Amino acid sequence: MKTSNLRDIALEINDRAHAYEFGQLPQLRSALKGRQRLPNKIFSGHTIFGDFAFHHGGRHELQFNIGWEEFDGTVFLRYGVAFSLELSFTLKSIDPLVPKIARFNEFLRLYADDYGDFRMWQYSDKERSSLSTPAMIPEESVREGVFIFMGKMLPLDALDYDAILRDLDRLLPIYLFVESEAVAPFPAIDKQSGFQFREGHVPKPSGTTMNPIKRKIDVVLRENELQGILFEILKQRGFKVGTENPSGNGGRIDAVVKMKEDAFWFYEIKVASSARACIREALAQLLEYSHWPGGQVAERLLIIGEPEADEETVRYLTDLHKKFRLPIYYQKLDPKNKLLSKPVPHVK
């Protein structure tokens, strides 16, 4: 693979980082690790190699990582964060990284939507996986020899150091949460003050494409497709509807309908094989959006899925209404015919 000098790129990032929050990484690490003296450079001579580099001390951490990637003969610089589960002289076992992966997953459970423009992939047995949007790391990937990456890529002839450093700034809260022992509060990702209703919909891809080489990546983002269909159906019914509305307490709501002033319906879309599975995944999320401090209490909480609601589903939701007064509903979305069923249960 013919490349530029990765060392020069790493040192350039070091030099420019002082103008960004990412430039404080050495000082932040010193505070986290309780050590008075650590190298004041992000990438050091000990962590810059021919094809990749990671921040000083990153072998036992969620590491800030840069390196080369090649797609159809075009060379890209990757930059982002990674877990390297490859054993080495300095990493004898992956055990120190396993709890950090759990914290990474905890963070993404709440904030994955805020990193929708990033991509994740992994190397296993020298094979690179397809690219996907950020998601929790599955248990089967947590094993020796796997390299897990989340970040972006730029072609070498179009490097933009300011764009790179802005993105690394955005990744800094993940690093701080993973490497700290704090359980609360979570890092503030959404800078909005409180719940925000934004009417409209910005379509997200139902598959990913690598630019500029236009290589189609076989990743189906079903929920994005369903979100666009749901938006169109609700608009056709005359509702004021917005997608990806900030909840005010962390995360973004798939769709929000504004019924009247201070009266909102929250929608959460799930892809699963049964209505029960959709409800199981969405219920806690919707309750948190509506009732966690800083959010907006919703008049209705609606779970959207493709499977039909069976009798047990109806009985379960009816029970939640009667016993706990929870305004939880389920609606079947038929994307082929663009139909949305009536909410169940049918309670007054």
C-alpha positions in Angstrom: 0.0 0.0 0.0 1.6 3.2 -1.1 1.1 6.0 1.4 2.3 9.3 2.7 4.3 9.4 5.9 2.0 8.5 8.7 4.4 9.9 11.2 4.2 13.3 9.6 0.4 13.2 9.8 0.5 12.2 13.5 2.9 15.0 14.4 0.8 17.5 12.4 -2.2 16.5 14.5 -0.1 16.9 17.7 0.9 20.4 16.6 -2.6 21.6 15.7 -4.4 19.9 18.6 -3.6 22.8 21.0 -6.5 24.8 19.6 -9.0 22.0 20.3 -10.3 20.1 23.4 -8.6 17.0 22.0 -5.3 18.8 22.7 -5.9 18.4 26.4 -5.8 14.6 26.2 -2.4 14.3 28.0 -3.6 16.4 30.9 -6.9 14.6 31.1 -5.1 11.2 31.1 -2.9 12.5 33.9 -5.9 13.4 36.0 -7.8 10.1 35.2 -4.8 8.0 36.0 -3.7 9.9 39.0 -0.2 10.4 37.7 1.7 13.7 37.9 4.0 13.2 34.9 2.9 11.8 31.6 4.2 12.7 28.1 2.7 15.9 26.8 2.3 14.7 23.3 -0.8 12.8 22.1 1.1 10.6 19.6 4.6 9.8 20.7 7.6 8.0 19.2 6.6 4.9 21.1 3.1 4.8 19.5 3.7 5.8 15.9 4.3 2.9 13.5 4.4 2.5 9.7 0.7 1.9 9.1 -1.0 3.1 12.3 -0.6 5.2 15.4 -2.4 5.5 18.7 -2.2 7.9 21.6 0.5 7.4 24.2 -0.8 4.9 26.8 -3.6 3.7 24.5 -2.6 0.1 24.4 -4.6 -0.6 27.6 -7.3 2.0 26.8 -10.0 3.0 24.3 -7.3 4.4 22.0 -7.4 7.3 19.7 -6.1 5.7 16.5 -5.1 6.8 13.0 -4.0 4.5 10.1 -4.4 3.5 6.5 -7.4 2.0 4.9 -7.7 1.0 1.2 -10.9 0.7 -0.8 -10.7 -0.3 -4.5 -7.2 1.0 -4.8 -7.9 4.3 -3.1 -6.0 5.0 0.1 -7.7 6.7 3.0 -6.6 8.0 6.4 -8.8 6.5 9.1 -9.1 8.4 12.4 -11.2 7.8 15.5 -11.2 5.5 18.5 -10.5 1.8 18.7 -10.2 -1.3 20.9 -7.2 -3.3 19.9 -7.6 -6.8 21.3 -4.4 -8.1 19.7 -2.0 -9.4 22.3 1.5 -7.9 22.5 4.4 -7.4 24.8 2.6 -4.6 26.6 -0.9 -6.3 26.5 -0.7 -9.9 27.8 -4.4 -10.3 28.1 -7.6 -8.6 26.9 -9.1 -8.8 30.4 -8.3 -5.1 31.2 -10.2 -4.0 28.1 -13.4 -6.1 28.6 -15.0 -3.8 31.3 -14.1 -0.8 29.1 -15.9 -2.3 26.2 -18.9 -2.7 28.5 -18.7 1.0 29.4 -18.4 1.9 25.6 -21.6 -0.1 25.0 -23.3 1.7 27.9 -22.4 5.1 26.3 -23.6 4.1 22.9 -26.9 2.7 24.3 -27.7 6.4 25.0 -25.8 8.4 22.5 -25.4 6.3 19.3 -27.7 8.7 17.4 -25.3 11.6 18.0 -22.6 9.7 16.1 -24.7 8.7 13.0 -22.2 10.3 10.7 -19.4 8.0 12.0 -18.8 4.4 10.9 -17.8 1.2 12.7 -15.9 -1.8 11.4 -13.5 -4.4 12.7 -10.7 -6.6 11.6 -10.8 -10.3 12.5 -8.4 -12.9 11.0 -7.0 -10.2 8.8 -10.4 -9.6 7.2 -12.2 -6.3 7.4 -15.9 -6.3 8.1 -18.4 -4.2 6.2 -19.0 -0.7 7.5 -22.0 0.1 9.8 -23.3 3.0 11.8 -22.1 3.0 15.4 -23.6 0.4 17.6 -22.8 -1.6 20.7 -20.0 -4.1 20.3 -21.4 -7.7 20.3 -20.2 -10.3 22.7 -18.8 -12.5 19.9 -16.4 -9.7 18.9 -14.8 -9.5 22.3 -12.0 -12.0 21.8 -8.2 -12.0 21.2 -7.0 -10.8 17.8 -9.9 -8.5 17.0 -9.5 -4.8 16.2 -12.6 -2.7 16.6 -12.8 0.8 15.2 -15.2 3.7 15.2 -14.4 6.9 13.3 -14.2 8.4 9.8 -12.0 8.3 6.7 -10.6 10.9 4.4 -8.7 10.3 1.1 -5.1 11.3 1.4 -5.4 13.9 -1.3 -8.1 15.7 0.7 -6.9 15.7 4.3 -8.5 18.4 6.4 -6.9 18.6 9.8 -9.5 21.0 11.2 -12.2 18.5 10.3 -10.2 15.6 11.8 -9.7 17.5 15.1 -13.3 18.6 15.3 -14.3 14.9 15.0 -11.8 13.9 17.6 -13.2 16.5 19.9 -16.6 14.8 19.5 -15.1 11.5 20.4 -13.4 12.8 23.6 -16.6 12.4 25.8 -16.7 8.6 24.9 -13.0 8.3 25.9 -13.6 10.1 29.2 -16.6 8.0 30.1 -14.9 4.7 29.2 -11.7 5.5 31.1 -13.4 7.0 34.1 -15.2 5.2 37.0 -18.0 7.7 37.2 -21.5 6.3 36.9 -23.3 9.6 36.6 -23.8 12.1 35.1 -23.2 11.0 31.6 -21.2 13.4 29.5 -23.3 16.1 28.0 -23.5 15.4 24.3 -26.6 17.3 23.3 -25.9 21.0 23.9 -29.6 21.9 23.5 -31.2 23.3 26.7 -34.2 21.0 27.3 -36.5 19.3 24.9 -36.6 20.7 21.4 -39.4 20.2 18.9 -38.2 20.5 15.3 -40.7 20.0 12.6 -39.5 18.2 9.4 -37.4 15.2 8.4 -33.9 14.8 7.1 -33.7 11.4 5.3 -30.9 9.1 6.5 -29.5 6.4 4.3 -31.1 2.9 4.3 -27.7 1.6 3.2 -24.2 3.1 3.4 -22.0 4.2 0.5 -18.3 5.0 0.6 -17.5 8.3 -1.1 -15.8 9.3 -3.3 -15.4 5.9 -4.8 -19.2 5.1 -4.5 -18.6 1.6 -3.3 -21.9 0.1 -2.0 -21.6 -1.4 1.5 -24.0 -4.1 2.2 -25.5 -2.6 5.4 -29.2 -2.3 5.6 -30.4 0.5 8.0 -34.0 -0.7 8.2 -35.0 1.7 11.0 -34.0 4.7 8.9 -36.2 3.5 6.0 -39.1 3.0 8.3 -38.6 6.4 9.9 -38.9 8.1 6.5 -42.1 6.2 5.7 -43.6 7.0 9.2 -42.8 10.7 8.7 -44.6 10.8 5.3 -47.7 8.9 6.7 -48.0 11.3 9.7 -47.5 14.4 7.5 -50.3 13.1 5.2 -52.6 12.9 8.2 -52.0 16.5 8.8 -49.8 16.3 11.9 -46.9 18.6 12.8 -44.1 16.0 12.9 -40.4 16.1 13.3 -37.8 13.4 13.4 -34.6 13.1 15.5 -35.8 15.6 18.0 -33.4 16.1 21.0 -35.1 14.7 24.1 -33.4 17.2 26.4 -32.1 14.4 28.6 -29.9 12.5 26.3 -30.6 10.9 22.9 -32.9 11.8 20.1 -36.5 10.7 19.6 -37.3 8.9 16.3 -40.4 11.0 15.7 -42.4 13.6 17.6 -45.9 14.8 16.8 -47.0 18.2 18.2 -50.7 17.9 19.0 -51.0 21.4 20.6 -48.9 23.6 22.8 -47.0 21.5 25.3 -48.7 18.3 24.1 -46.5 15.8 22.2 -46.6 12.2 21.1 -43.3 10.4 21.0 -42.6 7.6 18.5 -39.9 5.0 18.7 -39.2 2.6 15.8 -37.9 -0.9 16.3 -37.0 -3.7 14.0 -37.7 -7.1 15.4 -39.5 -10.4 14.6 -42.4 -9.8 17.0 -44.4 -7.0 18.5 -43.3 -8.2 22.0 -39.6 -7.8 21.0 -40.3 -4.3 19.6 -42.0 -3.3 22.9 -39.2 -4.8 25.0 -36.6 -2.7 23.2 -38.5 0.5 23.0 -40.4 0.8 26.3 -37.6 1.8 28.6 -36.3 4.2 26.0 -39.6 6.0 25.6 -40.1 6.2 29.4 -36.7 7.8 29.8 -37.3 10.3 27.0 -40.6 11.4 28.7 -39.8 11.2 32.4 -36.0 11.5 33.0 -35.2 14.9 34.4 -34.7 17.5 31.7 -37.2 15.9 29.2 -40.7 16.7 28.1 -43.5 14.6 29.4 -45.3 13.0 26.4 -49.1 12.7 26.1 -48.6 9.4 24.2 -45.7 7.0 23.8 -46.0 5.0 20.6 -43.9 2.0 19.6 -43.7 1.3 15.9 -42.9 -2.1 14.5 -43.6 -4.2 11.4 -45.0 -7.4 13.2 -48.7 -7.7 14.0 -49.8 -7.1 17.6 -51.3 -10.4 18.9 -53.8 -10.9 21.7 -51.1 -11.2 24.4 -49.6 -7.9 23.2 -52.9 -6.2 23.5 -53.5 -7.7 27.0 -50.1 -6.6 28.2 -50.4 -3.0 27.0 -54.0 -2.8 28.3 -52.6 -3.9 31.7 -50.0 -1.2 31.7 -52.7 1.4 31.0 -55.1 0.1 33.7 -52.6 -0.7 36.5 -49.9 2.0 35.9 -51.7 4.6 33.8 -48.8 4.3 31.2 -49.9 5.8 27.9 -48.0 3.2 25.9 -49.3 2.1 22.5 -48.1 -0.1 19.7 -48.7 0.4 15.9 -47.9 -1.9 13.1 -46.2 -0.2 10.1 -46.7 -1.7 6.7 -43.8 -0.1 4.7 -44.8 -1.8 1.4 -48.3 -0.3 1.3 -47.3 2.7 3.5 -50.0 1.9 6.1 -50.0 2.5 9.8 -52.5 0.6 11.9 -54.6 2.0 14.7 -52.9 2.2 18.1 -53.4 -0.7 20.4 -54.7 -1.0 23.0 -58.0 0.8 22.2 -58.5 2.5 25.5 -60.4 5.6 26.3 
